[in-house]
Amino acid sequence: MQRRRRGTSVASRRRSPGFSLFELTVCIALIGVFAAVLLDRLLYYEEAAEKAVVELQATTLKVALQVHVGDLISRNQRLDYAVIARENPMRWLEQPFVGYRGEFSTDAAAQLPKGSWYFDRSTAELVYLVKLDRNFRPASDGAARVRWHVSLVRHEGASTKDSTVVGLQFVPVVPYRWF
């Protein structure tokens, strides 16, 4: 005796249990969208990490400046603030930062790769060339770089160069916004 199946068609009996072409296309499109979102987030976090490292290194140089001045004071050496302000801050460290390329003029530094540090001899500025700059907003010149220098601190209200210098600080040359 032959059993008869009710409600089944010939087409449904031949269909395999795998994906149809449409279902496969939808899955590939969804995976592509998720991959694009993931990549965007990864780039964002990589840039945030770069910013954090650069700011930590700037803070390290601020502390190195204090230690350098303290060392000169403890050895009873004369403090010439103007000379210290023109020094290469990398010399205050036991070893320079990863990516430090040396002392250059601005023109020679144009060939340096992004993510590099260098000391500009002509302006006495320490420069970092921003590697990931999607969220970096430079202040004025439009270049993706951050420049720091040692500035002389004078008594409050004193603006002339003849006034007494009371200290030094390691600060950005021009303000910038990163994120």
N, C-alpha and C positions, 0 to 999 in steps of 0.2 A: 504494500500500500504506500502510496506516495503522499508525502505531507506537502501541503501547500502553504506557502508563507503568505500571510495577509499583510497588506499595506506596504510591501517592498517593491520597489521598481527595479528595472534592469540597471539604470544609471547608478543607483545607490549601492547596488551590489558590486559594481566595478570600481567604485571610488576607493583609492588607497587611504590609509590612515595618516598620511603626511600632510605638509602644507600645500595650499594652492599657490599659484604664482602671485595672486593679489595679497594673500596673507604674508608671504615671504617679503614682498615689497614693503608692506607696512612695517614689518619687524625691522628691516634694514633701515628704513627711514627713521624709526624711533631710536634705534641704536646710534645713528648718525647725529640726531639732535642731542641725545644724552652725551655723546662724545664731545660735541662742540661746546656744550655748557660746561662739562668737566674741564676741557682745555682752557676755556676762558677763566674759570675759577682758579685753575692751577697757575696761569700767568699772573693773575691778580695777586695770589698769595706769594708767588716768587718775587714780584715787584715789592710787595710789602716787606718781605724778608730782606731784600736789598736795602730798602730805606732804613730798616731797623739796624742793620749792620753798619751802614754809613753813619747813622746818628750815634751808635755806640762807639765807633771809632773816633768821632769828633769829641765825644765826652772823654774818651781815653786821652786825647791830646790836650783837653782842658786840664785834666789831672796832671798830665806830664809837664805842662807849663808850670803848674803850682809846685811840683816836685823839683823842677829845674831851678826855679827862683829860690825855693827853700834850700836847695843844695848850695847855691851860690852864697846865700846869707850865712849858712852854717860854716862855710869855709872862709868867712870874712872877706869875700871878694867883692869888689865894687860892682854895684848893680847899674848897668847902663841899659835902661829900658829901651832906648832907641835901637841898640844893637840886638837885644833879645827879640825885639819886634820884627827884625829883618832876617832872623835865623830860620833855617829849615826845621819845622817842628818834628820831622821824622828823626832828626838827630837826638831828640830827647828820649826816644824809645830804645829799648834794648835791641829790638830788630824791627824793621819797617813792616807796614801792613802788607798782606798778600795783595798783589796787583800794583804795588808802588814801583814806578818805572824810573824814577830819578829826578834830576833837576834839568829843566828845559826852559826855553823861551816859549812864548805863546805860539809862534809860528812853527817851531819844531814839534810841538805837542799835537799838531793837527793830525799826524799820522798814528797817534796812539789809539789802541783799541778801546771800545767802550768798556766800562768797568775798571778803568785804570786810575791810579792816583799819580800826580806829579807835582813838583814844586816849581812854580814860575819864578825864576830868579829876578826878572825885571820888575815884577810887582810885589814880590815877597808874599805870594799867596799859595796856599796849598789847594789844589784843584782835584775834584773827583768828577770823572766823566760818567754820567749816568748811563747804565746799561739798558735797563727797561724803563722807558719814559712815557708810557701811556697815560699815567696819572701825575706826571711831573709838570709843574708850571713854573718856568723860570721867571724871574722878576722883570728884566729889561732887555737883555741882549738876545733872547730867544734860543740860546744854546742850552743843550741838555747837560749842564754841568753845575756843580756847586763849588763855590770858592770860599775859602776861609782865610783869615789873617789874624795876626796878633795886633790888637789895637791898644793904644795907650789910654789909660783911665786917668782923668784929671778931676780935680775938686768940682763938686757940683756947681754949676753956674759959670765955670771958667771955660771959655771957648778958645782962647788964644793959644798959640803954640808956646808962648813964653811962660804959661802957668805951670805949676809944679805937677809932675806926674806922680800919681799915688799908687798905681798898679798897672797890671796888664790883664787883658782878657782875650780868649780865643773865640772869635765870633764869625758868622758868615759875612762876606763882603756886602752882598745884597740879599735881601730876603727872598725866599723861594717858597713854593707850596708844593708839597708832595702828598697827595691824597686829600 
